[in-house]
Amino acid sequence: MTQVIAASVAFSVGGALMKSSDGFNRLAPSLLVGVLFVVGAALMAKAVSSEGLSTAFVMGLGVEAIVSVAIGAMVLGERMHVTQWTGIALIVIGVGVVRFH
C-alpha cells in the first residue's frame, strides 16, 4: 500500500509540473516530470508484483485522482464544483471497495 501511495504522489506531482513545464519548453520542470513519472512507474511495478494488478492499479488511480485534486486546489488555486466533489467521493468509495473487498 505504501508503494501505491508513493507512486500516486509521484505521478500527481509530475502531472502538476506539466503545467509549469509550458508544454515541455522549460527544461527544469520538464526533467522533473520525467523523473517523477519514472519513479512512479518503478514504485507501481513493485506494488503490482506484491498486491496484484487489479488491486494496486485501481487503488493507485484513485489515490492519484485525490492527490491531483488536492494539488489543484491547494497549490494551483483551482475550484471544484459540487458535481466534481461527488465524483471524487465516488472514487474514494470505489477505492475502498476494491481495497477491502
MORA-V571172 format. One record per pair of residues at least 6 apart in sequence whose ideal C-beta (glycine too) atoms are under 6 Angstrom apart, sorted by sequence separation. I is the first residue (numbers start at 1). J is the second residue. D is the distance in whole Angstrom. If there is no record, write none. Layout:
I,J,D  I,J,D
This chain:
24,30,5  72,78,4  21,29,4  48,56,5  20,29,4  21,30,4  47,56,4  17,29,5  21,33,6  17,32,5  18,33,6  17,33,5  44,60,6  14,33,5  69,88,6  14,36,3  13,36,6  14,37,5  10,36,5  65,91,5  10,39,5  11,40,4  62,91,5  10,40,4  7,40,5  62,95,3  7,43,4  59,95,6  6,43,5  7,44,4  3,43,5  58,98,5  59,99,6  3,46,5  4,47,5  3,47,4  4,56,5  8,60,5  12,64,5  7,60,6  11,64,5  4,59,5  8,63,4  12,67,4  16,71,5  4,60,5  8,64,4  12,68,5  5,63,6  9,67,6  8,67,6  12,71,6
